[in-house]
Amino acid sequence: MAMPSMESWTPPVVDGVEIDVRGDKYNEKCGIFGCWNTEKAAHTTYYGMVGLQHRGQEGAGIVSVNMQGDVPDFKLHKGHGLVTDVFTPAAVEGLDGIHAIGHTRYSTAGGKSQLEGYQPFCVHYRMGNLALAHNGNLSNAHELRHFFENQGVLTQSTVDSELFLHLVSHSKRSSQVDQIFDAMTQVEGAFSVVLLTDTFMCAVRDPNGFRPLCIGRLKGRGPNGTDGYCVASETCALDLCKAEYVRDVAPGEMVIIDRSTVASGMFTSLHLPNKFGLSQCIFEYVYFARPDSLVFGDSVTKVRRAHGRQLAREHPVPKVAAGELIPVVVPVPDSATHATIGFVNECCALGFPCEQDLGFFRNPYVGRSFIAPNQENRDLKVRCKFNPMQHVVKDRIVVLLDDSIVRGTTAKQLIGLVKSAGAKEVHFRVASPPVTDPCFYGMDFPSKKELFANAHMGDLKKMAEWLGVTSIGYLSPEGLVTSTTGKDFAPDHGFCRACFTGVYPVPPSHVDLPVLESKPDLPDNIFTKR
């Protein structure tokens, strides 16, 4: 499929109604966690989700399974807010059982949905119980949803994750494992999924490997001293639960964890067909993942420092005359800290002396939102959260370093704060390339025209003038890849850079979406359709 031009794109029309699938309503980045054969599984899942809180703060949920009776008892609790707000001690105690899965959800401003759209989803169908939690976005979600609506299928939410459940329930395969595998072959895009059934837990990662997913072992934490097992979006969640990291779920792998796993320590694996190659999300390293995590088999901290070193090679700090104070490099709290360490070390090694310091006090007690009294005080949000350290920046050449820049509004306000504290000169460095295109694989980005680089037509001089800095320097797209992989640049580097390049590894299929009523020859079952 040829990639459409995003500039000329118009919303597809279905039944005479325009559908704007580029909006941010469900462009989510989420965290998922699951554990199997673990005493007080809901407690372990709770702490795993706390470790993944950075991936989603709008809502959270847990499904637990009590296997003591004749019929497995699935219990669900979910709500709005942080994990610690949603789950009181009483709520966690009520989720008894040795198996559980959990989900932390992020939605964009204006996209806070009804509770029905929060995960995990939990249903009962002809093969038994099924609970599901999903991180990512499906590229063919609108095609699938339109198909099911034409089949008279009732949906409870507009979240694409719900489509997995309908695909499983409509499969003609005889076993539940085969039904889940069948469903996973029908979806395209980004999906890391954990499912819980009456007899097994299943972890699936899309063939492109967009989103991370790993497996951990809970040594001796199951009934009678047996081992438990868990899966998580990032290894930092395993650390919090004191789980041993085993390995990543491979791209396109479907891992089954059941009684035989407990007995043998071995996993059953199935592998999805790969249509589009490998394209792991490089923005996980830039911003999303916690620095103490292993993602895609590598240390996030190590990779971010490598980004900083490469940025120094491409755009070092300005040189100063003899006798002048050397530039001070200030990271934007908190995600740019490790890139700044690499940047400063490499600048010094290359003969561009500088020093790193903390130029802002970050108020830890400010909530996620608060009231600004009027439009004139738009910068009050930033000022309440960050206060410049005058003794660090006054009369100094300041190089402000951030991991990325999206709209540019926060960066502009931080630069203004540094200037107001008496900085002699301010430069801006970014440890990633300009963000130029929206993401269809689970990242929450604004529309193309709202992105900072596009608003200024990619003109670095205009960007610097608007921000109010002497110079601006971005890490190049090639430099981002080489510093991530530690190898020379190659076209088959295995990472998705669509937000930086506009090249989408899995074509979004919402363009030219067919009106199904005009296609009477379409088959009745989606499994023969694709």
SEROVEX-161635 format. One record per residue: x negated, z negated, y of N, C-alpha, C in turn. Coordinates in steps of 0.2 Angstrom, whole numbers, plus 5000, padded with zeros to 4 digits. Atoms other than C-alpha are relative to their C-alpha. Layout:
XZYXZYXZY...
END
This chain:
499650004994500050005000499650005006500450004994499350055017500249945004499950064996499149905029500450035006499749994994500349915044499649985006500350024993499749905062500549945002499650054997500249735068500350015007499749994994500449795085500650045000499449955000501749925081500649974995499550025005502649815068500749985003499350024998504549785070500349974994499750045006505549665059500450044996499649965004506349735044500749985000499250015000508249755043500350004993499750015007509149685028500849995002499350014999511049705028500250005008499849994993511049755047499749945004500350054997510049595051499350005000500850004999508249585058499849944997500450065003507149465048499350005003500750014997505649405058499649964995500450045005504549355044499349985002500650024998503049335055500049935004499950074997503749175063499649954997500450065003502949005060500449954997499550055002504448925053499849974993500250025007503748915035499350014999500749995001501948955038499649934999500250075002501348795029499350004997500650025004499748715024500249944997499750065004500148585011499449974996500450035005499348464999500449984994499650025006499848444981499549964995500450055005499348314968500549994994499650015006499948284950499649964995500450035006499448164936500449994994499750005006499848154918499749954996500250055005499748014905499649945004500350054995499347884919500449945001499650064998499947704920500150005007499850004993500947684936499850075004500249934998500747874939500250015008499849994993501747864956499549975005500550044996500447734963499450055001500649964999499047854959500150065004499849944996499948004966500149985007499950024993500347904982499350005003500750004997498447874985499750075000500349935000498048054980500350035006499749974994499248104994499849985006500350034994498547985006499350045002500749964999496848075003500150075002499849934998497748245006500450005007499650004994498648185022499850055005500249954995497648305033500350064999499749945002498448445024500750015002499249994998500248405030500249935002499750074998501048265040500750005002499350004999502848315042500449974995499650035005503448255026499649994993500350025007503048195008500549994995499550025006503848174991499649994994500350025006503448114974500650014994499650005006504348154957499649974994500350045005503948034943500550014993499749995007504448044924499949944996500050065005504947894913500250034993499949975006504747954895500249954995499850065005505347784887500650014996499349995003507147834883500050064996499949945004507847974873499950065004500049954995507948084888499549995005500550014995506548104900500449995007499750024994507048024917499650025006500449974994506448124932500349965006499850034994506548024948499750035006500249974994506348094966500149965006499950044994505948014982499650055005500449974995505448114998500349995007499850014993505648105017499650035005500449984994505048145034499449955002500650054997503348075041499450004995500650015004501748025034500149964993499950035007501447965016500249935001499950075000501347785021500649985003499450024997502947795031500650024995499549985005503947885017500149954995500050045006503447775003499849935001500150085000503747585005499849984993500150035007503147474991500550004995499550005005504847464984500250074998499949935002505047654984499550024995500549985005503447674974500149974994499850035006503947544962500650034996499449975003505547634959499950064996500249945004504647784953499549994994500450025006504147724936499850064996500249955005503347824922499350015000500749985000501647894917499850075002500149944997501848064924500350015007499849994994502048114942499750065004500349954996501748254955500349985007499850014993501748244974499850065005500149944995501748354990500049975007500050024993501248325008500150075004499849944997502048455019499850015008500149994993501548535036500550065002499649954997502748635046499850015008500249994993502448715063500549975005499550034995503248645079500650055001499449965000505048705080500250024993499949985006504948735061500149944995499850065004505448555055500650014997499449985003506648595042500449944997499650055003508048495033499649984994500350045006507548375019500050054994499949965005508148505007499450054999500649955000506548615011499449964998500650045002505348465007499950004993500249995007504448464991499849934997499949965006504248424976500850024999499349985003505848524970500149974993499950025007506648454955500750024998499449975003507948544944500149984993499950005007508748544927500350064998499749945002509048704918500050004992499850005007509348764900499449984996500650025004507548724894499849935002500250074998507548544902499949995007500250014993506848474918499450045002500649974997505648554930499949985007500250024993504848484945499450055003500649954998503648594956499849985008500350014994502548574971499550065002500349944999501748724980499649995007500449994994500348754993499950075001500249934998500248925001500650045002499449954997501449075006500050064995499949945004502149214995500150065004499949944996501849385002500650044999499449965002503349454993500649965000499450045000504549314996500650035002499449974997505749415006500350054995499849955005505849544993500449964994499750045006506149414979500749975002499450044998507449314989500650055001499449955000508449474993500250024993499849995007508449514975500549954997499650065003509149344970500750005003499450014996510449344984500550064997499649955003511049514977500349994993499850025007511149434960500549945000499550064999512349294967499649944999500450065001510949164965500149965006500050044995511249014976499449965002500650034998509748944986500249945004499950064996509648774994499549995006500450004994508248815007499750065001500449944999507248945015499350004999500750015002505648885008499850054994500249955006504749024997499949964994500250045006504248884985500650004995499450015005506048874978500150064996500049945004505849054972499749994993500350015007504748994958500549984995499550035004506148894951500550054997499549955002507349044951499650054995500349955004506049154943499949974993500050045006505749024929500750004996499450005003507549004926500350074997499749935002507949194925499550034995500449965005506549234913500350004993499749995007507049294896499549984995500550025005505549224887500349944997499750055004505849094874499749935001500350074999504648954878499949995007500150014993504448864894499450025003500649984998502648894895500050085002500049934998502949084894500550025006499649994995504349074906499649995007500450014994503248994919499450055001500549955000501849114915500350075003499649954998503149254917500250005007499850004993503749194934499350015004500650004996501949174940499750085001500249934999501649364937500450045005499649964996503049414948499949985008500150024993502449324964499350035002500649974997501049394976499949955006500250044995500049304989499749944998500450065001499449124990500449954997499750055003499948994978499649964996500250065004499248834971500649964998499450035002500548754961499949954994500050045006500848604950500749994998499350005002502348594939500049944995499950055005503048454928500650014996499449995005504148474913500149944996499850055005504848364899499449994996500550015006503248394888499350025003500649984998501848454899499950005008500149994993501048464917499650075000500349945000500448634922499850015008500349994994499248684936499950085001500149935000499248864942499750025007500349984994498148954955500050085000499949935000498449134961499450044999500649965002497349274955499450015006500549994994496549294973499649935001500350074999496149104973500049985007499950024993496749084991499949935001500050084999497048894990499649974995500450045005495948764981500449964996499750055005496448664966499549984995500550025005495448554955500349954995499750055005495648444940499549944999500350065000495148264938500249964993499850045006495048144923500049925002499950074998495647964925499849964993500350035006494547874912500449944998499750075003495547744901500649985004499450024995497047744914500650024997499349985003498347804901500249944995499850055005499347704888499549994995500550015005498247614876499350025001500749984998496647654885499950074999500249935001496847844883499950025007500249974994496247954897500650035003499549974996497448014911499650065003500249944997497248184920500450015006499749994993497548234938499850075002500249944997497548394948500149995008499950024993497348394967499850065004500249954995497148514982499250005002500750024998495448434986499749954996500450065004494148324977500049945004500050064997494348194991500649964998499450045003496048144983499749974994500250035007495148124966499549945002500450064998493848004975500449945001499650064998495247894982500349974994499650025006496047884965499549984995500550025004494347844957500050054993500049955005494548004946499350045000500649965001493048104939500250075000499949924999492948284945499850034993500249965006493048394930499850075001500149934998493148574937500650025004499549974996494148684948500550044995499649955003495648784942499850065002500349944999494948954941500650055004499649954997495749094952500450044994499649975005497249164941500149964994499950045006497149024929500649955000499450055001498648924922499849954995500350055004498048764915500649954997499550045003499248664903499749934998500250075002498948474901500649974997499550035004499948394888499749954995500250055004499848274873499350024996500649985004498548384864499349995005500550014996497448374880499849925000500150075001497548184879499649984994500350015006497048184861499350034999500649965001495648314862499550005006500349994994495148314880499950075002500049934999495348504880500650025004499449974997496448614891500250064997499749945002497548754886500050055007500049964995497248904898500350074999499849935000498149064902499850035006500349974994497549194914500550065003499649954997498649294926499650075002500349934998498349484929499850005007500350004993497249514945500150075002499949934997497849664956499650015006500349994993496949624972499349975001500750034999495249544968500049935002500150074998494549384973500049995008500050004993494849324991500249925002499850074999494749134993499949995008500050004992495149075011499449965003500650034997493649045021500149955005499850054995494548945034500149934997500050075003494648805021499349975002500750034998492748785025500049995008500150004993492948815044500449945002499650054997494348685047500449964995499550045004495648635034499749954996500250055005494748545021499649945003500350054998494048375023499250004998500749995001492148365025499749974994500250045006491948245010500350044993499849965006492748374998499650054997500249945003492148504986500550055000499549955000493048664989499750064998500349945003492848824979499349994997500650015003491448734970499449985005500550014995490448694986500249945005499950064995490248544998500250035007499749984993491248575014499549985005500550024995489948475024499450045000500649955001488548585017500150065003499849934997489448745022500149995007499950004993489948685039499349995004500650014997488148635043499650075000500249945000487648805037500350055005499749964995488848885049499749985007500350024994488148785063499350035001500749974999486348845059500050075001500049934999486849025058500350015008499849994993487749005075499449995005500650014996486148935082499550065000500449945000485249095077500350055004499749954996486549205085500149985007499950024994486949105100499749935002500350074999485748955104500249975006499850034993485848835118499550035005500449974994485148895135499349975000500650034999483348865138500049975008500050034993482948755153499250005002500650004997481448745165499649944998500450065002480048625161500149945005499850064996480448455167500749985001499250015000482348475166500249974994499850035006483348375155500350064995499749955005483748475138500749995000499350005001485448525135500349954994499750045005486648405126500650034996499549965004487748475112500549954998499450055001489448385111500550044995499549985004490548415096500749995002499350014999492448435098500249954994499850045005493048285088500650034996500650035004493148275073499750064996500249965005493048435063499450045002500649964998491548515073499449964999500650055000490348365069499550034996500549975005489448445054499750065002500249944997489348615062499549995005500450014994488548535077499349974997500650025003487248445066499550064998500449945002486648605059499850045006500149964994486748695076499449975003500550034997485648565084499350004997500650005004484348555070499750075000500349935000484148745070499850025007500349984993484048765089499349975001500650034999482648645089499550034996500549975004481748725075499850075002500149934997481948895084499750005007500350014993481148825100500550005006499550024995482748785109500249935000499950075000482648605112500749975003499450034998484248505113500149944996499850065004485048345107500850004999499350015001486748295100500249935002499750064998487848165107500750005000499250005000489648105106500250005008499849994993490348165123500749985001499350024999492148105120500149934996499750055004492947945115500750024998499349985003494447985104500449944998499550065001495847855105500350014993499750005007496347815087500749985000499450035000497947735092500650045003499549954998498847885100500350044995499749975006500147955089500050085001500049935000500448135085500450035006499649974994501648165100500249945004499850054995502148075116500350045006499749974994503048105132499650015006500349994994502248195146500550005006499450014995503248155162500250065004499849934997503148335170499550054998500449945001502448505169499349995003500750014997501048455181499549964996500550045004500348335168500050024993500049975007500248455154499349984996500650025003498448395151500049934999499950075002499048215149499949994993500150015008499148245130499349994998500750005002497348285129499649945003500450054997496748155141500249934997499850065004497748015132499650004993500350005006496848065116499250005001500850004999495048105123499949985007500250024993494148025137499250025000500749985000492448105142499549945001500550054999490847995141499650025006500349984994490248005158499249995000500750015000488547935155499650054995500349955005488248065141499950075004500049934998488748225151499850015008500149994992488448185170499350035001500649974998487148295177499650044995500449975005486748375161500350074998499749945002486948555154500349984993499750025005488248525141500250064996499849945004488548645126500649964995499450025004490348605119500150044994500049965006490448655101500749994996499450015004492048685091500050044994500049965006492448745074500450075000499649944999493748875080500449995006499550004994494848925094500550044999499449965002496548985092500450025007499649984994497648975108499549995006500450014995496248905119500249955005499850044995497248785129499749934999500350065001496548625121499250005002500749994999494748695123499950005008500049994992495148735142500049935003499950074997495748555145499449964998500650045002494248475136499450025005500549984996493048585146500149975007499850034993493948525162499849935000500150075000493748345157499249995000500750005000491848375154499750015007500249984993491648455171500249945005499850064996492648305179499649944999500450065001491448185172499350025002500649984997490048275181499550044997500549965004489248395169499750065005500349954996488048515178500250074998499949935002488448665168500349994993499650005007489648695152499950064997500049945005489348815138500549994994499550015005490548845124499750044994500249975006490048885106500549994994499450015005491248915091499750024993500349995006490648905073500450044995499649955004491849045067500150065005499949944996492249215073500749995004499350004996493749255086500550014995499350005004495449225077500450065004499749944997496249395080500750024997499449985004497649405067500449944997499650055004499049305059499950004993500150015007498949235042500750004996499450005004500249275028499949964994500250035006499349165015500049925001499950075000499848985021499749965006500350034995498948955037500550005006499550014994499948895053499650035006500349974994499349025066500650025005499549974995500249085082500150074998499949925000500849265084499450035002500649964998499549395087499850005007500150004993499849405105499849945004500250074997499649215108499349984998500750025002497949215100499550015006500550004994496549175113499650065001500449944999495449325109500450065001499649944999496849445109500350005008499750014993497549375126499550035005500549984995495849425134499750064997500249945003495649585124499350004997500650015003494149515115499450005005500550004995493149515132499749935001500350064999491949375131499949975007500050024993491649375150500649975002499450034998493449355153500249944996499850065003493649225140499649945003500450054997492249125148500249985007499850014993492949145165500749964999499450035001494649085159499949924998500150075002493948935150499649965005500450034995492848895165499349984997500750025002491148895156499550065002500549954998489548985160499950054994500049955005489449065143500449984994499650025006490349075126499750044995500349965006489649125109500449984994499750015006490549145093499550024994500349985006489849155075500350074998499849935002489949335069500450004993499649995007491149385054499550004994500549995005489549435044499649934999500450065000488649275049500449944997499650055004490149175043499950004993500049985007490049255026499349984997500750015002488149245024499849925000500250075000488049065029500549964995499550035005489549015018499750014993500249985007488849105002499249984999500750015001486949075006499750074997500249935002486749265002500050055005499949954995486549425011500750035000499349974999488149505017500150054995499849955005489049605003500850015001499349994999490749685004500549964995499650045005491349594988499849935000500250074999490949424995500549954997499550045003492549354988500449955004499750044996493249275003500550045005499649974995494749315014499949985007500250014993494349335032500650045004499549964997496049415037500149985007499950024993496249305052499550025005500549984996494649365059499950075000500149935000494649545054500650045000499449965001496449595051500150044994500049975006496049655034500349964995499650045004497349585022499950024992500249985007496749575003500750014996499449985004498549564997500550025006499549974994499749685008500649965000499350034999501249585015500550064999499549955002502649675007500750005004499450004996503949635021500150065004500049944996503549795030500450054996499649955004504849935025500349974995499650035005505849815015500650044998499449965001507149915006500649965000499350035001508949875007500350024993499849995007509449844989500650044999499349975001511249904991499950085000500149925000510550084994499650024994500449985006509650084978500449984994499650025006510950084964499650014994500450005006509650124951499649954999500450065001508749964953500349964994499850045006508749864936500349935002499650064999509749704934499549945000500450065001508249594930499350015004500649994996506749564941499450014996500650005004505549554927499950074997500149935002505849734922499950045007500149964994505849784941499350015002500750004997504049744945499550024994
END
